[in-house]
Each structure stands twice: as C-alpha cells, then as structure tokens.
Amino acid sequence: MPGGRLKLDPRDLYALGAHRGGIDERWFSSTTNADNGPGTPADEGLSYIVAGNGAEPKKILLKEAIETLGDEFLGAAVMAKHGGWNVLTKFFDNLGPIPHHMHQMEEHARRVGRKGKPEAYYFPPQYNFKDNNFPYTFMGLEPGTTQDDVRRCLERWNQGDNGILYHSKAYRLKPGSGWHIPAGILHAPGSLVTYEPQVNSDVFGMFQSMVEGRAVPWDLLVKDVPPEYHHDLDYIIGMLDWEANVDPHFMQHHYFAPRAVGEDEKWVVYGTADFSAKELTVRPGRSVTVRDGAAYGLIVTQGFGRVGGLEVETPTLIRYGQLTKDELFVTAGRAGEGVEVRNTSDREDLVMLKHFGPV
C-alpha cells in the first residue's frame, strides 16, 4: 500500500484505478518504461523535458532527446561506452514492507533478454517525518544458512508463510544514511521513503510467499526465469550470490554513511561504477557554484531558490499529472562548466539530491 509521503494529493493515490494499485513510486530523469503489466500506458515511467511556461508547455521525452542528441546530453565518451542514460532513480514509499526478493545478476538476466540490477538506498530526512509500519529491512541471509534451508522454504510456497525471513536479519533504517544492494542479494525493503539509484532494469524474483498476510504468487518468483526453469529449484537458488548473502560482515560491506565533499555537498551513494548520488545543501541567502564530471538528474527535497537561472521549489501537494518545479536534468557540458545554485530564502535550507549514471 502507498505510504502517503510523496506529496501526492491523497485523492490521487489511486488515480489510475484500484485495479492497478496505489501510487507508491516517483521516477526521476527516467528513460525506462515501467513494466507494470496489462494496461500500462506507453509512456508510464518515462520523464519529459518541459519547454515553456504557458498553459500548455511543450513536452519532449528525455529518452527521445538522448537518443537524438546523446553526445550533448551525456558526452560522447559516455554514449560510446554505454549507449545512453543507463540509470533509473526513484522514490519509493510504502506503508509496510515488501517481500524478500532479489534482482538477477547479469548472467541470469541476459537469459531473459534483460540487464542485471544492482541498486542503492538513501533515506532522505525531509521525506521521512514518519516511519510508517515497519522501518526495518531484511537483507541477505544469516551466516550458516544453507541452500537446503532456502530450498525447504521454496518447497513450502503454497503452505502459507514459507519462513524465509527466519533465515535473514532485519536492520533498523536510519534517515540520512543508506545501503548498497548488489544484484543477487535478498532484501525486503522496509517502510521508510527511499531514494533509490539503480541500473535501469526491472528484473526480480520474490523469495517470500506471504507478506503481512497477503499471498505472493509463484509467478513473481519466476517472472524473470526462463520457462524451462520455472520449477527447477537448483536454478532458482543458483540465481543468488550465495557468498554475498551469508557474508558475516554484511553491514560493514554494504552500509553507506554520507561522505563530505567540501562544505556544501556529500556523497550519499558511492563505491560502485554503476551509479552514484550526492546531496547538496545551500544555506539561507547563499549561493554556490557546483562542478561535476558527468551529467546528472536532480530532485529538490527542501526549500526554494534558483538552479542555473531556473526557479526551483519543493511542492507541498501535487495533483496527479501536475507539473512541478523540483526536478531538473543537467547536461554533461553544463555540469563541467559549473551550475550556480542560489537559495533565495532567508530562513530555510535549499537541499537537493543529484543522481549520476555510469561514466
């Protein structure tokens, strides 16, 4: 169920109909189509560039702009190496936890025509004014867990709760910190609003048969498994990065504490070549010029001001489909030249998150 903290008007939480579920995510600078089954609109998940300030401003898909002018948006080297903007960043916001699941590693994702999906989490304090029902995330498996333990859980799929969480460990989520979850690692995200940079892929396999009393169908375990392996437990368990899951120093290897970059910025996602993210804070009445070595998207999480001459503000309440002034995309050339960020408030900080793809 939606957590209700993304500033979407409560009247619009089910704007697409209850049959399609509540809206619990917001995607940023996205060139990735959402994979939400039958009835999914052709542009669901895709970001638009907005030109003009009139009643009907012109909108252009970011995906089409990068396909047409990729060298100008991302730089020739990134386009030659990666062929596009290969990162998807989102907020997700749930009332409770989601099932223990994994995202396939490259080897297994390729077998269904997809990419492997590592991801990372940061919990922005501005959105986590309320913990909701379960501010803990189960991650990995307890050291000493065997593949036979997991096999027995899968064999009990249709007997109620299959008990997979008995073999995992829950960590209390802390606003202002984060985690790195490489592909192949089991995780059951808790109920904090999460800023999530990830590789732009939607592969997954659910390993938990029930969550909060709701049954999870076997189809969601094998959604991205070749049909001939849908009931092959050796193959399914083999999709897990076993050593990483049972790592006795899991927190030491995957927890993010922010790392300062000068006076105004800090890295909040780092240590992987797939994506990264910074948080920029500009104090009241001040301006800073920030330079970066790559293109990035940004989302303003607090305050108002100007970024590169454009007015930005954090919305209080958003109607479904309404344009806002809290999201921008900065091209590679402009990022290298430097972008002036000015806080025009004399009381409140201006805070934004900046997400980068691979370079």
C-alpha positions, 0 to 999 in steps of 0.5 A, a space after each residue: 500500500 502507498 505510504 502517503 509521503 510523496 506529496 501526492 494529493 491523497 485523492 490521487 493515490 489511486 488515480 489510475 484505478 484500484 485495479 492497478 494499485 496505489 501510487 507508491 513510486 516517483 521516477 526521476 530523469 527516467 528513460 525506462 518504461 515501467 513494466 507494470 503489466 496489462 494496461 500500462 500506458 506507453 509512456 508510464 515511467 518515462 520523464 519529459 523535458 518541459 519547454 515553456 511556461 504557458 498553459 500548455 508547455 511543450 513536452 519532449 521525452 528525455 529518452 527521445 532527446 538522448 537518443 537524438 542528441 546523446 553526445 550533448 546530453 551525456 558526452 560522447 565518451 559516455 554514449 560510446 561506452 554505454 549507449 545512453 542514460 543507463 540509470 533509473 532513480 526513484 522514490 519509493 514509499 510504502 506503508 509496510 514492507 515488501 517481500 524478500 526478493 532479489 534482482 538477477 545478476 547479469 548472467 541470469 538476466 541476459 537469459 531473459 533478454 534483460 540487464 542485471 540490477 544492482 541498486 542503492 538506498 538513501 533515506 532522505 530526512 525531509 521525506 521521512 517525518 514518519 516511519 510508517 509500519 515497519 522501518 526495518 529491512 531484511 537483507 541477505 541471509 544469516 551466516 550458516 544458512 544453507 541452500 537446503 534451508 532456502 530450498 525447504 522454504 521454496 518447497 513450502 510456497 503454497 503452505 502459507 508463510 514459507 519462513 524465509 525471513 527466519 533465515 535473514 536479519 532485519 536492520 533498523 533504517 536510519 534517515 540520512 544514511 543508506 545501503 548498497 544492494 548488489 544484484 543477487 542479494 535478498 532484501 525486503 525493503 522496509 517502510 521508510 521513503 527511499 531514494 533509490 539509484 539503480 541500473 535501469 532494469 526491472 528484473 526480480 524474483 520474490 523469495 517470500 510467499 506471504 507478506 503481512 498476510 497477503 499471498 505472493 504468487 509463484 509467478 513473481 518468483 519466476 517472472 524473470 526465469 526462463 520457462 524451462 526453469 520455472 520449477 527447477 529449484 537448483 536454478 532458482 537458488 543458483 540465481 543468488 550470490 550465495 557468498 554475498 548473502 551469508 557474508 558475516 560482515 554484511 553491514 560493514 560491506 554494504 552500509 553507506 554513511 554520507 561522505 563530505 565533499 567540501 562544505 556544501 555537498 556529500 556523497 550519499 551513494 558511492 563505491 560502485 561504477 554503476 551509479 552514484 548520488 550526492 546531496 547538496 545543501 545551500 544555506 539561507 541567502 547563499 549561493 554556490 557554484 557546483 562542478 561535476 564530471 558527468 551529467 546528472 538528474 536532480 530532485 529538490 527535497 527542501 526549500 526554494 531558490 534558483 538552479 542555473 537561472 531556473 526557479 526551483 521549489 519543493 511542492 507541498 501537494 501535487 495533483 496527479 499529472 501536475 507539473 512541478 518545479 523540483 526536478 531538473 536534468 543537467 547536461 554533461 557540458 553544463 555540469 563541467 562548466 559549473 551550475 550556480 545554485 542560489 537559495 533565495 530564502 532567508 530562513 530555510 535550507 535549499 537541499 537537493 539530491 543529484 543522481 549520476 549514471 555510469 561514466 
